[in-house]
Amino acid sequence: MISPLAHVDPAAKIGSNVTIHPFAYIEADVEIGDGCEIKPYASILNGTRMGSGNKVFQGAVIGALPQDFRWKGEKTYCYIGNNNVIREHVIINLGINPSGGTHIADDNFIMANVHLGHDCTIGRHCVLGNGVTFGGSVKVGDCVILSSNSILHEGSEVGDWVLVKGGCRISGNVPPYVIVAHNPVSYFGVNAYIMRKEGFDPDVIDDIAKAYRHVYQSGTSVFNALKRIEADVKEGEYRNKIVDFIRRSNLQIVAVPVDLE
């Protein structure tokens, strides 16, 4: 299953039923789980820890050295979960601190020419469109769609079930279950179509929409909007996730006018 034309360091740990195509490059301090496929000219570099069932396409570089002056050559890591598709010419950097690292969870589809900077974290079932770019320490939750050529600046965070439209620049925190678009970034409603397709209860979607009407359409501050949500929307998992995300972000979320923050 390993082509003699591939370079696989003898010290690399390769699981069972792994296919490594000609001209792939695997360095020594690499772990690749069962059932993975590494296409020609893909590079899996030192510090990469990869789970099972992943497909890495031509020209991708996993575990590239961080592009950050704070990194001084320490031993750092990049963790890839299970059943991810990593398409052509994707670059995923290592972390900059030994105790952290870049973390990609399970079942993600990462399209061509995506660049994920150091210490980024991506949840499960996400889709990253062609040319998506992350700065360092970006956090993305579960079931997020980032359309082509969107940019997430360093330290940004995106909550669960968010849709970011193409070419959008994110410099801040996007709360869960919303659609954002344009530059500067604007709120475009709740991600209801996708959530309905995935089986969300219509009443839950209505409650989420009601919560965001207080945040984005009531003309009040985020602080007051949270008070209104707690008074007007019945407590539950999804309401609590919205409130907790906004509080954890110190009330600093995207698409809110500065004078209303």
C-alpha positions, 0 to 999 in steps of 0.5 A: 500500500506504500509506493516505493516511489514515496519517501516515508521515513522509517521512524514514521508510525503508519497504521494498517491499510494506509495508501501512500502514493508515489512522490508523497513525503512523510517525515520521521516524527509523524503518526498516520492512523489506519485507512488513510490515503496520502496522494502524490506530492502531499507532505506530512511533516514532523509533529503531525498526529493523524487519525484514521480514514483521512484523505490528503490530496496532491500538494497539501502540506500538513504540519508546516512550520508556523509563520509567526515570529513568536515561534523559536523552534520549539517542538510543537504539533498538529493534530488531525482527527478522523475521516477528514478530506484535505484537498489540493494545496491545503497548508496546515501549520503546527502550533507555536507552543508545545502545550497547544497545537493545531487541532482539526477534529473529525469529518471535515471537508477542507477544499483546495488552497485553504491555509490554516495558521498556527494553533487553529481549532476546527470542530466537526462536520465543517466545510471550508471552501476554496481559498479560505484563510485563517490567521493564528489561534482561530477557533471554529465550532461544529457544522460551520460552512466557510464559503470560498475566499473568506478570511478569519483574522488572528484570534477570531472565533466562530460558533456552531452552525454558522454560515460565512458567505464568500469573501467575507473578512472576519475579525472578531467573534461570530455567535452560533447559528447565524449567517454573516456576509459582506465587508464590513461583515453584516448579520444576515439572519439565522442559518435556518435552511441548513438547520431545518435540513439537519432536523432542528425543531422549528420551535428551536429555530424560532427561539434562536431567531427571536434571540438574535432579533434582540441582539441585531434588530432591537437597536439596543446594546449587546448587554441589554440584548442579553437581558432581553433574551433571558427574559423573553426566550425560554431557557434551553440548550440553544439559548444558553449557547448563544448567551454563553458565547456572547458573554465569553466573548466579553460582549464583543461580537461581529456586525454590532454597531460600535455605539451599541456594544 
